[in-house]
Each structure stands twice: as structure tokens, then as C-alpha cells.
Amino acid sequence: MRHRLILLTRAAALAGIAAVAGAAQPAAQSPARTAWGDPDLQGVYTFATITPLQRPDDVEGRERLTAEEAASFEERTALERVDRPPRAGDTGTYNRFWVDYGTRVVGTLRTSLIVDPPDGRLPPEAAAARARNEARRAAGPQPPAGHEDLSITDRCIMGFNAGPPFVPSAYNNTVQLFQTPGHVVILNEMIHDARVVPLDGRPHLDAGIQQWMGDSRGRWEGETLVIETTNFASGRDMTRGVNIWRYVDPRGAVATSRLVERFTRLDDGTLSYEFTIDDPGTWTSPWTAAFPLVGIDGELFEYACHEGNYSAANILAGARADERRQASAP
């Protein structure tokens, strides 16, 4: 029954995205093909959107906004994100020049990117995840002793929205797809991570071999590219921050996650992107999100994270200053 519900949800999500995902034209009768006959998914796409991952409380029980509500939400969000001077004692953060959340809701007008569970919310946390979070809160902030105590995002090893799966966030919501007869390459602009996904049916790596982006294997199901990823490194914490994908040091989460992504061309400029996460060590049931990848006319830029990465040195310098201050306190 569970799988049947997910299939029904997927069909509804694809139908909705195809109807209003940024192109009013119906999908082409003869989808584009590569020279070797596979569906052609290649291109540069943006997944920026202000539609939240989880359904907000003020639209609880509602799957979609009206056109008027969507326009109002876009206008209100634009006003809320206008630069304002920092408050007293607040050092502030990046101004609007540096971020690109997007300005529009998804074309389906859905109130959340999550399509399953039907309430548009993440499932309850599993007992193991609650225990980890409670232990973390009880321990309180821990000053880093060295760079290995920092998250791999702070260390510019992985990007917070590069995935897999990729989820809209503050900036660099851009991805490029390449294809060869035996592989698909997914290149994210965020910290320029590239996944090379084999399509030849080879088995996954041994379970003891873990990687930050996991171990991906792809296959075609009709016009849809299906990518299954396992073997995530144990430092990937699936519970910290529900609107982006976080990474922490290897003392964090457990590596029980299985991810299935689906890419389907809807028209010349749009792909449907859907992912399902099944991680019993983090959530009590699987969950699925779906949104369009909208083609853009341009190239990916290099995200030279370490060339301007002052945060690692500054965080460590601040921790050492706190230690000196505490040591000299009467």
C-alpha cells in the first residue's frame, strides 16, 4: 500500500508540474534523444524557488495556493528580503547581492515541495534521531579544537544545497547534466561537486565504503532516469535544518539512508525532479519532494569557496580567544 501511495503521489506531482512548471506548451510528442537513443536530459537548470520544503502552518491542509495568494506571497517575500541595517550587537550576514533564493513559487502553486506525506511535512523523527538531537542540545555549543571539528560545509568540502539530493537554498541553485552512452554526470554549481553515475547495472560499492555524496547507480525506466544512492558517509546529519541538507563531522548521524531520484523531461526547457529519502535511523517513514528544474541560458560559474573562506580561521581564532579569556578569569 505504501508503494502504491507513493506512485499515485508521483503521478499527481508530475501531472501538476507538467501543467504549470514554467512552460504552457504540452510536452513534445517525440522527446529529444541522444545520439545513442536515451532520453536527452542535458542542459543547465535552476531549482531556485521560494516555495518552502515543508508546508507552513498558515496553509495547513491545503495542497495549493490560488494564483492571487501566490502573487501576494511572492510580493511579501520580496519585501521581507530587502536589505536592512543590522540591529545593535548584530554583525549581520551576507546582503542581497550575495544570495539568490529565487523570487517565484513553483509553477504548480504547491504549498510545499514535499508531496508525500500528504500533509506536506517531514515525518516524525525516529527515536535514534531524537536521542542524538537531545544529546547535542544537552552538551551545548562545543568550541572547535581544530579544523576537523568544523562541518564539512564550513571547510568547503561539500555544499549545503548540492546534495544529493539538491534542495533549494540561499544561492547557487544551479545544476548541469551531461550524458554519455554509459554514464550521467550531475554537476552542481555549489562547490562544483560532480556525481558520475554509471548506467551499466553494476552493483553498489561494498557497504563498508562510505562517501560524502554516497554511491550512485542509475537506470532508465521509460523516459525517466532513476538514480539510487546508498553508502552515505556517517557524518551526514539528516536532521539538522529541515530546509537544506546539512553536513557535520563523523561523530554525527548514522548512515542508513537510501535515496532515489527521478529526472523526467517535461518539455524543451523543463525537467521534473523528484526524490524519495528512506532513512529509518532519522525518520519514521520515507518522504518525497518534487519540483521542476527550469532550463537557463548560461553556464555554471566556479564557486571558489576556499579562496574567500575566512570563516574557518575566524571560528578557530574566536574559540582560542574564548579559551584565553576563560583561563585569565578570576
CORCORGI-V424433 format. One record per pair of residues at least 6 apart in sequence whose C-alpha atoms are under 8 Angstrom apart, sorted by the first residue. I is the first residue (numbers start at 1). J is the second residue. If there is no record, write none. Layout:
BEGIN
I/J
I/J
END
This chain:
BEGIN
6/116
9/115
9/116
13/115
13/290
14/272
16/108
17/107
17/108
17/272
17/291
17/292
18/26
18/27
18/266
18/272
19/26
19/108
20/107
20/108
21/106
21/107
21/108
21/270
21/292
21/294
22/107
22/270
22/294
23/267
23/269
23/270
25/267
26/267
27/266
27/267
27/268
28/266
28/267
28/268
31/39
31/40
31/265
31/267
32/39
32/40
33/39
33/40
34/40
36/181
38/181
39/223
39/224
39/265
40/179
40/265
41/177
41/178
41/179
41/263
41/264
41/265
41/271
42/176
42/177
42/178
42/179
43/176
43/177
43/178
43/295
44/174
44/175
44/176
44/177
44/295
44/296
44/297
44/298
44/299
44/300
45/174
45/175
45/176
45/293
45/294
45/295
45/296
46/173
46/174
46/175
46/293
46/294
46/295
46/296
47/167
47/168
47/173
47/174
47/291
47/292
47/293
47/294
48/100
48/101
48/102
48/168
48/169
48/171
48/173
48/174
49/101
49/102
49/103
49/104
49/105
49/106
49/168
50/74
50/101
50/102
50/103
50/104
50/105
50/106
51/104
51/105
51/106
51/110
51/111
51/112
51/113
52/111
52/112
52/113
52/243
53/112
53/113
53/114
53/121
53/242
53/243
53/289
54/111
54/112
54/113
54/114
54/120
54/121
54/122
54/243
55/111
55/112
55/113
55/114
55/119
55/120
55/121
56/111
56/112
59/111
60/119
61/119
62/111
63/110
63/111
63/112
63/119
63/120
64/108
64/109
64/110
64/111
65/109
65/110
65/111
66/109
67/109
70/105
70/109
74/103
74/104
74/105
77/103
78/103
81/96
82/96
83/95
83/96
86/92
98/171
99/170
99/171
100/170
100/171
100/172
100/173
101/168
101/169
101/170
101/171
101/173
106/291
106/292
111/120
112/120
113/120
113/289
113/290
113/291
114/120
114/121
114/122
114/287
114/288
114/289
114/290
115/287
115/288
115/289
115/290
116/287
116/288
116/289
117/123
117/287
117/288
122/287
123/283
123/284
123/285
123/286
123/287
124/283
124/284
124/285
125/282
125/283
125/284
126/280
126/281
126/282
126/283
126/284
127/281
127/282
128/281
128/282
129/239
129/253
129/281
129/282
129/283
132/252
132/253
143/319
144/150
144/315
144/316
144/319
145/316
145/319
146/316
147/155
147/312
147/316
148/249
149/249
150/248
150/249
150/312
151/247
151/248
151/249
152/158
152/247
152/248
152/249
153/159
153/160
153/246
153/247
153/248
154/311
154/312
155/306
155/312
156/191
156/305
156/306
156/309
157/191
158/190
158/191
158/193
158/212
158/247
159/190
159/191
160/190
160/244
160/245
160/246
160/247
161/167
161/168
161/169
161/173
161/190
161/244
161/245
162/188
162/189
162/190
162/191
162/193
163/213
163/245
164/213
165/245
165/259
165/261
165/275
166/245
167/243
167/244
167/245
168/243
168/244
169/243
169/244
172/189
172/190
173/189
173/190
174/188
174/189
174/190
174/300
175/186
175/187
175/188
175/189
175/300
176/186
176/187
176/188
176/300
177/184
177/185
177/186
177/187
178/184
178/185
178/186
179/185
182/198
182/199
182/200
183/196
183/197
183/198
183/199
183/200
184/196
184/197
184/198
184/199
185/194
185/195
185/196
185/197
186/194
186/195
186/196
186/197
187/193
187/194
187/195
188/194
189/300
189/301
189/302
189/303
190/303
191/302
191/303
191/304
191/305
192/302
192/303
195/213
195/216
196/216
197/216
197/217
197/218
197/227
198/216
198/217
198/218
199/217
199/218
199/219
200/218
200/219
201/217
201/218
201/219
202/217
203/217
204/215
204/216
204/217
204/230
205/215
205/231
207/231
208/231
209/231
210/231
210/232
210/233
210/234
211/231
211/232
211/233
212/232
212/233
212/235
212/236
213/232
213/233
214/229
214/230
214/231
214/232
214/233
215/229
215/230
215/231
215/232
216/227
216/228
216/229
216/230
217/227
217/228
217/229
218/225
218/226
218/227
218/228
219/225
219/226
219/227
220/226
223/264
223/265
224/262
224/263
224/264
224/265
225/262
225/263
225/264
226/260
226/261
226/262
226/263
227/260
227/261
227/262
228/258
228/259
228/260
228/261
229/258
229/259
229/260
230/257
230/258
230/259
231/255
231/256
231/257
232/255
232/256
232/257
233/250
233/255
234/250
234/251
234/252
234/253
234/254
234/255
235/247
235/248
235/249
235/250
235/251
235/252
235/253
235/254
235/255
236/246
236/247
236/248
236/249
236/250
236/252
236/253
236/254
236/255
237/246
237/247
237/248
237/252
237/253
237/254
238/245
238/246
238/247
238/253
238/282
239/246
239/282
240/246
254/281
255/281
256/279
256/280
256/281
257/277
257/278
257/279
257/280
257/281
258/277
258/278
258/279
259/275
259/276
259/277
259/278
260/275
260/276
260/277
261/273
261/274
261/275
261/276
262/272
262/273
262/274
262/275
263/271
263/272
263/273
263/274
264/271
264/272
264/273
265/271
265/272
266/272
269/294
269/295
269/296
270/292
270/293
270/294
270/295
271/292
271/293
271/294
271/295
272/290
272/291
272/292
272/293
273/290
273/291
273/292
273/293
274/288
274/289
274/290
274/291
275/288
275/289
275/290
276/286
276/287
276/288
276/289
277/286
277/287
277/288
278/285
278/286
278/287
279/285
279/286
280/286
END
